Amino acid sequence: MKLKLGLPKGSLQEASLQLFRRAGYEITVNPRSYFPHIDDNEIECMLIRAQEMARYVEDAVLDAGLTGRDWVLENRADVVEVADLIYAKQTLGKVRWVLAAPESSSIRSVKDLQGKVVATELVQVTKNYLEQNGVNARVEFSWGATEVKPPVLADAIVEVTETGSSLRANGLRIVDTVLESNTKFIANRSAWEDPCKRTKMETLVMLLKSAIDAAGKVGLMMNVRRTDLDQVLAVLPALKRPTISALSEAEWVAVNTIIEEKTVREIIPRLKAAHAQGIVEYPLNKIVI
């Protein structure tokens, strides 16, 4: 039994490969091949554009794949949405498909699109959005470089963004959010009913999510006198609760916890002031909750 797994080719490719590496899988991509090698004999990988992934999973060309919620909706694909994997090209957050128009445009709301032309790659979702708002506008498929089309080739666009910086650089103003999206692990319905494939998918999702949960966090361990324990614990913003272990000397304990990496430089001096000793910071690959 091999699980046929689709990996997103394009903007999400590198972020996805890095996520798999943090989860413990080494994937090697040959630039001349669409079939990367993975160091797991039970998985067979294929690179597919995220825009097409849901369709191939629905048709059982693939058992499972990673793609955006946006493309599942766009393709109206009948698949099992196994899990949300909140990561994107640049960040660990979600992305937005936004309605944007030139700064100088009179378009201030979706209602101002009546009779206008909207360019986008997300055609079906955009049409649904306009229909829900009672607006009749022409939606044209954009093959790329969508930001440069207004005002000559379109009155407005619906485009995906993480930070909005590319839109601002092209003189565009965000008018409304059409859709919020994130990466999803999706499965073919028949494959999901196969006990072996389902177990493999659940294991893979658990490891991927644990790698995402560990991103931006570090572990801290230290030795603390029992008489100083309360003031040390008051400093620590633990993931749940710190682990406290007895040491060979009865008056000392070991404290182990997980914190946000960006807070380390503030917390370590406070721990030292609270009389913690032997403070060690260490990186995390996975957090299984």
C-alpha positions as semicolon CSV with decimal commas, in nm:
position;residue;x (nm);y (nm);z (nm)
1;M;0,000;0,000;0,000
2;K;0,133;0,341;-0,099
3;L;-0,034;0,669;-0,016
4;K;-0,040;0,889;-0,326
5;L;0,024;1,236;-0,188
6;G;0,002;1,564;-0,377
7;L;0,239;1,844;-0,277
8;P;0,167;2,200;-0,393
9;K;0,392;2,318;-0,674
10;G;0,454;2,692;-0,700
11;S;0,436;2,955;-0,427
12;L;0,363;2,710;-0,146
13;Q;0,621;2,451;-0,254
14;E;0,921;2,560;-0,051
15;A;0,717;2,633;0,263
16;S;0,558;2,287;0,233
17;L;0,892;2,110;0,190
18;Q;1,031;2,291;0,494
19;L;0,725;2,189;0,696
20;F;0,773;1,824;0,600
21;R;1,140;1,844;0,701
22;R;1,046;1,981;1,043
23;A;0,793;1,697;1,072
24;G;1,072;1,444;1,009
25;Y;1,034;1,373;0,637
26;E;1,314;1,440;0,391
27;I;1,184;1,520;0,044
28;T;1,422;1,557;-0,249
29;V;1,299;1,742;-0,556
30;N;1,451;1,686;-0,898
31;P;1,389;2,006;-1,099
32;R;1,321;1,790;-1,406
33;S;1,066;1,565;-1,238
34;Y;0,722;1,609;-1,087
35;F;0,775;1,306;-0,862
36;P;0,991;1,402;-0,560
37;H;1,154;1,132;-0,351
38;I;1,043;1,101;0,011
39;D;1,221;0,890;0,270
40;D;0,906;0,693;0,351
41;N;0,837;0,378;0,151
42;E;0,464;0,405;0,219
43;I;0,426;0,747;0,051
44;E;0,451;0,838;-0,317
45;C;0,468;1,212;-0,386
46;M;0,365;1,417;-0,685
47;L;0,398;1,793;-0,739
48;I;0,069;1,949;-0,851
49;R;-0,035;2,312;-0,863
50;A;-0,253;2,400;-0,566
51;Q;-0,521;2,528;-0,805
52;E;-0,571;2,175;-0,944
53;M;-0,505;1,964;-0,635
54;A;-0,864;1,927;-0,512
55;R;-0,984;1,806;-0,851
56;Y;-0,719;1,533;-0,872
57;V;-0,790;1,423;-0,515
58;E;-1,163;1,409;-0,585
59;D;-1,098;1,199;-0,899
60;A;-0,870;0,957;-0,703
61;V;-0,564;1,038;-0,911
62;L;-0,425;1,125;-0,566
63;D;-0,529;0,983;-0,230
64;A;-0,454;1,306;-0,047
65;G;-0,296;1,645;-0,096
66;L;-0,220;1,987;0,045
67;T;-0,404;2,281;-0,104
68;G;-0,585;2,595;-0,001
69;R;-0,944;2,622;0,115
70;D;-0,981;2,874;-0,167
71;W;-0,910;2,612;-0,436
72;V;-1,135;2,352;-0,277
73;L;-1,419;2,606;-0,300
74;E;-1,321;2,724;-0,648
75;N;-1,329;2,368;-0,784
76;R;-1,637;2,279;-0,579
77;A;-1,452;1,958;-0,502
78;D;-1,616;1,675;-0,307
79;V;-1,325;1,580;-0,079
80;V;-1,266;1,512;0,290
81;E;-1,114;1,816;0,461
82;V;-0,898;1,628;0,709
83;A;-0,718;1,914;0,881
84;D;-0,627;2,281;0,872
85;L;-0,254;2,342;0,836
86;I;-0,212;2,711;0,913
87;Y;0,093;2,811;0,714
88;A;0,146;3,012;0,398
89;K;0,424;3,127;0,164
90;Q;0,573;3,386;0,398
91;T;0,404;3,339;0,734
92;L;0,231;3,088;0,958
93;G;-0,098;3,274;0,924
94;K;-0,389;3,268;0,686
95;V;-0,414;3,450;0,354
96;R;-0,693;3,670;0,224
97;W;-0,847;3,708;-0,117
98;V;-0,933;4,076;-0,132
99;L;-1,120;4,308;-0,362
100;A;-0,880;4,585;-0,459
101;A;-0,908;4,893;-0,679
102;P;-0,673;5,178;-0,778
103;E;-0,617;5,442;-0,510
104;S;-0,770;5,700;-0,742
105;S;-1,075;5,485;-0,820
106;S;-1,427;5,574;-0,711
107;I;-1,482;5,211;-0,612
108;R;-1,529;5,218;-0,234
109;S;-1,746;4,909;-0,180
110;V;-1,859;4,598;-0,363
111;K;-2,178;4,783;-0,466
112;D;-1,965;5,017;-0,681
113;L;-1,871;4,722;-0,907
114;Q;-2,209;4,723;-1,082
115;G;-2,139;4,696;-1,457
116;K;-1,763;4,691;-1,401
117;V;-1,491;4,440;-1,495
118;V;-1,315;4,237;-1,225
119;A;-1,001;4,036;-1,300
120;T;-0,908;3,738;-1,087
121;E;-0,777;3,384;-1,084
122;L;-1,052;3,287;-0,839
123;V;-1,339;3,323;-1,085
124;Q;-1,615;3,106;-0,935
125;V;-1,567;3,231;-0,579
126;T;-1,567;3,590;-0,703
127;K;-1,888;3,533;-0,901
128;N;-2,052;3,388;-0,589
129;Y;-1,933;3,686;-0,384
130;L;-2,082;3,933;-0,633
131;E;-2,408;3,739;-0,651
132;Q;-2,439;3,735;-0,271
133;N;-2,402;4,113;-0,275
134;G;-2,654;4,160;-0,557
135;V;-2,394;4,300;-0,797
136;N;-2,384;4,233;-1,170
137;A;-2,026;4,265;-1,295
138;R;-1,810;4,085;-1,552
139;V;-1,551;3,852;-1,399
140;E;-1,253;3,777;-1,621
141;F;-0,995;3,506;-1,557
142;S;-0,647;3,645;-1,502
143;W;-0,346;3,440;-1,607
144;G;-0,114;3,629;-1,375
145;A;0,025;3,975;-1,297
146;T;-0,327;4,062;-1,183
147;E;-0,211;4,368;-0,986
148;V;-0,110;4,557;-1,302
149;K;-0,447;4,524;-1,479
150;P;-0,640;4,812;-1,320
151;P;-0,738;5,058;-1,442
152;V;-0,668;4,979;-1,811
153;L;-0,762;4,610;-1,838
154;A;-1,000;4,588;-1,541
155;D;-1,176;4,819;-1,299
156;A;-1,085;4,609;-0,995
157;I;-0,926;4,280;-0,902
158;V;-0,972;3,999;-0,654
159;E;-0,626;3,886;-0,550
160;V;-0,464;3,684;-0,274
161;T;-0,245;3,861;-0,020
162;E;-0,061;3,789;0,303
163;T;0,063;4,137;0,387
164;G;-0,091;4,366;0,123
165;S;0,254;4,502;0,031
166;S;0,236;4,397;-0,336
167;L;-0,103;4,564;-0,375
168;R;0,021;4,888;-0,220
169;A;0,332;4,880;-0,440
170;N;0,104;4,874;-0,744
171;G;-0,109;5,165;-0,626
172;L;-0,405;4,952;-0,520
173;R;-0,633;4,993;-0,220
174;I;-0,810;4,703;-0,046
175;V;-1,187;4,752;-0,061
176;D;-1,314;4,432;0,100
177;T;-1,216;4,079;0,199
178;V;-1,378;3,822;-0,030
179;L;-1,244;3,507;0,134
180;E;-1,004;3,403;0,409
181;S;-0,809;3,090;0,328
182;N;-0,547;2,856;0,469
183;T;-0,375;2,537;0,365
184;K;-0,576;2,220;0,416
185;F;-0,490;1,852;0,412
186;I;-0,758;1,695;0,195
187;A;-0,835;1,332;0,113
188;N;-1,021;1,135;-0,147
189;R;-1,338;0,991;0,009
190;S;-1,262;0,629;-0,087
191;A;-0,902;0,657;0,031
192;W;-1,023;0,802;0,364
193;E;-1,242;0,492;0,412
194;D;-0,940;0,262;0,359
195;P;-0,816;0,181;0,715
196;C;-0,446;0,159;0,618
197;K;-0,446;0,480;0,415
198;R;-0,650;0,661;0,678
199;T;-0,406;0,564;0,953
200;K;-0,117;0,682;0,739
201;M;-0,289;1,014;0,671
202;E;-0,375;1,067;1,037
203;T;-0,013;1,002;1,138
204;L;0,115;1,240;0,872
205;V;-0,129;1,514;0,975
206;M;-0,035;1,473;1,342
207;L;0,335;1,520;1,263
208;L;0,274;1,816;1,031
209;K;0,054;1,990;1,287
210;S;0,308;1,925;1,563
211;A;0,576;2,089;1,347
212;I;0,353;2,393;1,292
213;D;0,276;2,413;1,665
214;A;0,650;2,413;1,742
215;A;0,732;2,697;1,503
216;G;0,844;3,009;1,685
217;K;0,871;2,831;2,020
218;V;1,168;2,709;2,224
219;G;1,217;2,498;2,532
220;L;1,365;2,629;2,855
221;M;1,500;2,419;3,139
222;M;1,659;2,534;3,461
223;N;1,738;2,434;3,817
224;V;1,553;2,607;4,099
225;R;1,567;2,591;4,479
226;R;1,231;2,485;4,618
227;T;1,221;2,805;4,823
228;D;1,245;3,009;4,497
229;L;1,002;2,796;4,293
230;D;0,693;3,014;4,330
231;Q;0,866;3,331;4,211
232;V;1,024;3,146;3,916
233;L;0,689;2,996;3,812
234;A;0,534;3,342;3,826
235;V;0,773;3,450;3,547
236;L;0,692;3,160;3,313
237;P;0,407;3,182;3,054
238;A;0,387;2,804;3,003
239;L;0,220;2,629;2,709
240;K;0,015;2,438;2,968
241;R;0,206;2,391;3,291
242;P;0,581;2,367;3,346
243;T;0,721;2,022;3,419
244;I;0,879;2,009;3,763
245;S;1,112;1,721;3,846
246;A;1,296;1,633;4,166
247;L;1,676;1,642;4,159
248;S;1,924;1,438;4,362
249;E;1,953;1,722;4,611
250;A;1,620;1,742;4,793
251;E;1,612;2,123;4,810
252;W;1,641;2,158;4,429
253;V;1,403;2,086;4,136
254;A;1,435;2,097;3,758
255;V;1,182;2,311;3,570
256;N;1,110;2,250;3,201
257;T;0,874;2,460;2,990
258;I;0,794;2,590;2,642
259;I;0,772;2,959;2,553
260;E;0,753;3,185;2,250
261;E;1,104;3,241;2,113
262;K;1,047;3,616;2,079
263;T;0,995;3,644;2,457
264;V;1,318;3,466;2,557
265;R;1,533;3,779;2,580
266;E;1,287;3,933;2,825
267;I;1,220;3,622;3,033
268;I;1,573;3,489;3,092
269;P;1,690;3,801;3,284
270;R;1,373;3,781;3,497
271;L;1,435;3,412;3,565
272;K;1,789;3,491;3,668
273;A;1,659;3,763;3,901
274;A;1,418;3,505;4,049
275;H;1,726;3,289;4,130
276;A;1,686;3,022;3,858
277;Q;2,021;2,859;3,776
278;G;2,167;2,659;3,488
279;I;1,914;2,803;3,242
280;V;1,928;2,623;2,906
281;E;1,737;2,724;2,591
282;Y;1,686;2,456;2,324
283;P;1,510;2,442;1,985
284;L;1,190;2,246;1,919
285;N;1,096;2,050;1,607
286;K;0,753;1,925;1,713
287;I;0,495;1,979;1,984
288;V;0,239;1,699;1,997
289;I;-0,063;1,825;2,188
